[in-house]
Amino acid sequence: MYACIHLTSGLTSGGDEGALLRCAEGFSPAAESDGGQSVVFGVSGLGVIYGEPERIAGAVAERARQEGLAANVAVSWNVEAAKLLARHFPGVTALGPGETEAAVSALEVGALPLPPAVLGTLALWGVRTLGEFAALPEAGLARRLGPETAGWRRMARGALERPLVGAARPAEFRAGLELEDPIELLEALVFALGRCLSEVCARLWASGLAAGGLDLRLSLGDGSCDERLVELPLPLGSARTLLRIVRLEIEKRPPDNCVRAISVAARPAEPRRLQRGLFLPGAPEPERLELTLAKIRALVGEDRVGVPELIDTHHPRPFRLVPGRLPEVARAPAPPGPRRPCLLSTRHVSPPEAAEVATEAGRPARVKAGRISGKVIAAAGPWKAAGDWWGAGRWEREEWDVALAGGSVLRIFSDETGWHLDGTYD
Amino acid sequence: MGLRRSARRAPLPTGIPEVDAVIGGVPRGAITEIVGREGAGRTSVLLRLLASATSGGETCAYVDTGDVFDPAGAAASGVALSQVVWVRCGGEVSHALRAADYFVQAGGFGLVALDLGAVPPCRLGNIRTPYWHRFRLAVGETPTVLAVLSAEAVARGCSRARLLVRQKRRLWSGEQGGRLFRGIDFEISALKPDPGGAVTVTASPHLW
């Protein structure tokens, strides 16, 4: 047995876009919507609560009225019959199988979702009502108008049986708490957040999804609202891991006032599906890695943890740190390549440190920069370098490699602001 | 319940064939110290070790106490940067130690490089010994190599291998006015577990 709610005059002032589905879901979790004008749902088990189909239809109509919907309501034995009755019979209708066929037989054939060509053919044949259409022989109809005609003919008799096609609606993964007493302690807040996150994760898990990010909203005692966006580089489904990440976020920037209400919403994402090879080297568990990086970010700062990346530029420091990126894991070992010569590495001074450089005949003779100082015993340069002259980031400098008596070899440079220590060879 | 047998794992090659021929690589599941004065060539050794780990497909971490890491030079040395997490600690030794601790506790890393090279020797002694015991226990029974670069040995009895890097000579070419820095010859000697013979390696700067 199915019920259909069909809007007669669009949405009223009290209604909204989701009112129809909300109304249907008040009776059954499975509902079929046809784009906002009507909704059909199963009411088979409601006889235990409401009794006769007429009473069920009455309860549905009352609920629709409470939602602010001006609608016809029909209850019948199959989906299409319920839809047909709700569309064309005002008020509340509840009919059994035989009654439905009799009731709809007087309706025009245009009440069925027939293609215009078929409607034109039926008009030529002089078939105007559903009763006349249902009386035509099924085999002859199928031969002349196509095999799908059999379904339309059964629909015209109110006898087409088909399952509900569940309405695809955007799922909401949100949980919240209104607190009687405001929370002032971090531990209590984390406890309450854990409950919300468990609820959200259970819903995500039931839908086969994971959290791609979290929207955290804390209503504070002074009436203000603390909203935070917790970005997750990879989808996570573990409430425990999410809670630890949220805790780090809150510890980093605690709310200014006590918390009166909590709301947590997860942005759903497809969970990771990773099949590791048997012969790949071990790698950090993604959840643990994300949690580890979150802890380190809280310790040293958001922009100081990430994966290094080279930039296509001639700048002396052609790299950057990409803060939110996770390192590649479980990568196959590279095939052995040609033997690389040992390169002498540089240790940068970040940012380049101002240096005092004494020159003799235009060449550095003595260098002092921070704790490094000494007489220059050998120097190579100047190496002139410039770049980005076409933009605001224009730079130009003269570089020197200088060896100090103590054993260090430094890279120093001079620009328009003076001498600087760029780094040391090590 | 019987005694546990420690997992024997192949050591991680240093990436410098002359050194690997002598010591066979650095032990996994242990702390390895790379010790030397600034300019000795210790960073070159560490980056070769990092390159060796990333070329094996392993995920690595570089805990950069003094913000000295040069990704361009590392890439030129063969390091796959996409497999490296870089943490810049801005000179805070305590942050560096905690970050390294988080990495070794997380597990799964092939190499965790803790660069204390920017810390003056007088401050290295302030690092409390329990840190090193904790590191030793955390990496034990795992394939992780915790490589510590510093001016002086800091991990004391907690490290299983220690490489001493010393500069032998600086290489220059050309005469005054047309000189070119060609690199350094440095000497690597294993102090732990078995003191071994020294190996001399030539390292040249990367020319862009």
Interface residues (C-beta under 8 A of the other chain):
Chain A: L280 P281 G282 A283 P284 E285 R288 L289 L291 T292 L293 K295 I296 L299 V300 R304 V305 G306 V307 P308 E309 L310 H314 R317 P318 F319 L321 P327 E328 V329 A330 R331 A332 P333 A334 R339 R340 P341 C342 L343 L344 S345 T346 R347 H348 V349 S350 R371 A378 A379 A380 D401 A403 G407 S408 V409 G423 T424 Y425 D426
Chain B: I16 P17 R37 E38 G39 A40 G41 R42 T43 S44 L46 L47 R48 A51 S55 G56 G57 E58 T59 C60 G66 D67 V68 F69 D70 P71 A72 G73 A74 A75 A76 S77 G78 A80 L81 S82 Q83 V84 V85 W86 V87 R88 C89 G90 E92 H95 R98 A99 Y102 F103 Q105 A106 G107 G108 F109 G110 G117 A118 P120 P143 Q167 R170 W172 G174 R179 L180 F181 G183 I184 V201 T202 A203 S204 P205 H206 W208
